[in-house]
Amino acid sequence: MSEQPSLSLNFYSFGVTLRKCEGERVTEYPIDPAQAAVALAARVTFDTGLLTGDTVYIHMEGISKTVVEYRKPQMTGVFLDNAESALRVPLPGLLMIRKTSGDKAATYAVYAVKKRPTTLEADLFHAPLPNVFNSGSICWGTVQRVSDTVLAGVSLTEDWTQLLGSPFGDHACSQKSKAFKDDVRKKLIELEAKKSRRYPTSDLISARKTLAQAIGDRS
């Protein structure tokens, strides 16, 4: 090709420079390689659509990444503040949405679902847990977050462990259960007392949003 580039990156043993050509004029100056990488990454978009494994969805746009993971219905130990032992209760299917962007703190949302989503238009319900607001966001309190190494990946296994393995307080307890609208902890205590094996999905309260809408909340 006879045409000369108007803008180019040059990698030397001592560093990286940006060369800009405007007619006969050539300007070259040093730049931070990390900034160059960020600028280039900002042009890349990756979207999986709905997946079939525990990882439901991945979306990457430049340095921003959204991961959605499904946790199937199962018996779970739930720790309540000031309790001597954990409640052994069934939880419904849950979805966790984790969003990261560069060096900003990761943001999370957790919802309940009546079955594993087969479409991004699946309806979401409030997770029947304390410390999860009706917006889906989590009140982490003093719980230690996962490491940057974990955040660089797409598995949310450690994130689930941090959430469900820590004591739940008295925040965001209302409007999570149709049977006990004032305090979802009463529902959890009832389930253990009855030795229930599954969470009744008829007790879940609609979050009035779909998975697609929750993913689109790019906070």
N, C-alpha and C positions, 0 to 999 in steps of 0.2 A: 504494500500500500504506500502511495506517495504522500498521503496526508499525515502530518505530524500531530501527535496528541496535544491538546491545549492544557491538559492537567495530568500529572503523573506522580506516582509515589516512587521514590528511589531508596533502596535499602543498601546501606553501607555497613562496614564493620563497626563504625563508630556511632551509627544511629540511622534515623529515617528523615528524609527531607521531602517536601512537597515542591514540585516544579510547575510553574504556571507560565504559559506562553501566550503573549498578546501581540500578535504581529511579529515585529522584529525584537520585541522586548521579552526577555526571559528573567523570571524572578524565582529564586529558590531559597527556601528557609526551612529550618528544622521543625519537626512536629513530634508530639508524644505518640508512640506506637499504639498505646492503649486507646487514645482518642481516635486514632485512625480506625482501629478495630471496631469501636462503638459506632462510628459514622457508617462504616460498611455494613455492620450487622443490622443497623436500623432499616436497611432496605430489604431485609429477608423476612418473609412470612411463611409460616408452616402451620397447617391445620389438618388434623387427622380425621375429622368427622367422628361419628360415634364408633367406638371400638367394642370388642367382644369380651375382653378380660376384665379383671378388677379395675384396671385403668380404663375409665370410660371415655375420656376425651383429653386431648392435648392441643393447645394453641400457642404458637410462638410468633411474636412480631417484634423483630429487632431484639432488644435486650429484655423484653417483657415475655413472661411465660405463665400460662394458666394450665393447671392440671386438675382433673376431676377423677376421684376414685370412689368406687362402690364398696361398701362393707355389708356383706349379706346378713340377714337376720340371724342372731345367735345369742346364746346365754353369755352374759357379761358381768363381771364384778364392777359394781359402781360404788365408789367411796363417797360418803356424805360427810361433811365437816362434823367433827365431834362424835362420830360414830365409832364404836370399838372395832367393828369389822365391816367389810364391804357387803352390800346387798348383792345377792345372786339373782339377776333378773334377765328376762329376754328383752332384747332391743330389736326394733324393726330394722329393715334395710336403711342404711344411711349413706349419704353422699357428702364427701368433703371436697371443697373447691379451694385450691391454694394458688395465689397469684404472687409472682415475684417480678421485680423490675430493677435490674442493676444492683446497687448497694442499698436500696430501700428495704425497710422491714417487710417481710412477707405478710400478706393479708389472707384471712381464711373466712370460709362460710361453711356451715354444716346444716343439712336438711335431712328429713326422713322421706322415704319413698315407699309406696305400697308394693312395688316390685322393681326388679332391675330395669332401668330405662332402656327402651328399645328405640327411642326417638328423642331428639333434643327438645321436643315439645312435651315431654313427660311432666306431669304435675308434681310439684314439691309440697311438702308438709313440714310444719315446725318439728324440729327434733325434740323428742320427749325427754329432755335433759335440762338441768339447771345450767346457768352460766353460758347458755347459747341464746342470744337475743332473737327476737322475732324477725329481725332483718337477716338472720343466719350467721351474723358475725359472732365471734367467740370472746368471752371475757376471760382472758388467760390469767389474770391476777399475777401472782409471783411464779407461775409455772415457767420453767426454763424452756426456751424455744429450741428447735432443732438446729444443728450446725449448718454452716454455709456449704459444707460438702454434701449434706443431705439435700439442701435446697437446690443444688446444681443438678440433681437427678430428677426422676419423675415418679419415684415410689413415695407413697405417703404413709408407709408402715410405721415409721417412727413418729410421725405427726399424730396418727391415731393413738399410739401408745402414750404420748405426752398428754393428749386430751383425756382419754378414758382411764389412764392410770393415776390421775391426780384427783385429790378430793374436790367435790363440788360444793359450792357454798349456797347462799340463799339469794343470789342474784338471778334475775330473768327466769323466775319459776312459774309465772302465770301464762295463761292462754297456750298451754302446751298439751293439755289433755282435756277431752270433752267431759270426762267423768269428774275430774278435779281441776277446774279451770283456774282456781286460785293458787294451786301449788302442785306441780307435776311430781314432786317428791312423794306425795301421798299415793300417787298411782304406782310409783316404783315400789313403795313399801307394801302396797296391796298385792302387787304381782308376786313378790317374794312370799308373802304370807299364804297365798293361795297355791304356791309352788307351780305357777304358770310356766308353760314351756314355750309360749309364743306371745308376742305383743299383739294385742287386738288392733289391727289397722283401722277399724271403725272408730277408734278412740282418737286418731290423729286429727289435727286441725290444719286446714289448708293454709299454705303460705301465700296463696293468691299469686303465684308466679310459676313459670315453667323453668326447666333447666336452661334453655336457651336464654331466657331473660336473666337468670342468675349469673350465667357466664358473661353476659353483656354488661353487667354491673362492674365496670372495670375500675373499681376503687383501689 
